[in-house]
Amino acid sequence: MKRFVWRLQRVLDVKTKEERTKRAELLKLTEMLTGTRSELLMEQRILQDIIDDLKNQKPRKRLGSQEFFLRHSAINNDQIKKLRNRIKELELQQQEKIAEVLKARRYKEGLEKLRAETKIQFIKQQEKLEQKELDEGATIRFVRRKLQQTGIS
């Protein structure tokens, strides 16, 4: 039987590789997003710990500490705001990358389905050709036997 060769196999291979690449990029983005979220949570936790420490201090000592905290908390608030903005950017990039991965996957799956259908058609064609050859062989054997029985060579 003839070997199945699909003309669009290279396109399918390229799309498969493209999907893998986009998935890797998505994984990298997700890791960056997770790291940024962890950093934000850590910054918020540090501020919360400082506030809790201030609550537990005696009133006279607390005033000086509160003043110091309030002067320097603007820097921390800016850093938290930057982290939140970065998280929003990464989430948007992640959504875009997810859309790209899904688009590449759908395209690849469509090609795979087309390949499967083409292979089924190829196999059916080959079976028809094989059956035709078998039928011709059987017809030739039948005719030879008839000719031998009648004595004509």
Secondary structure as UniProt FT lines:
FT   TURN            7..8
FT   HELIX           9..56
FT   HELIX           59..150
//
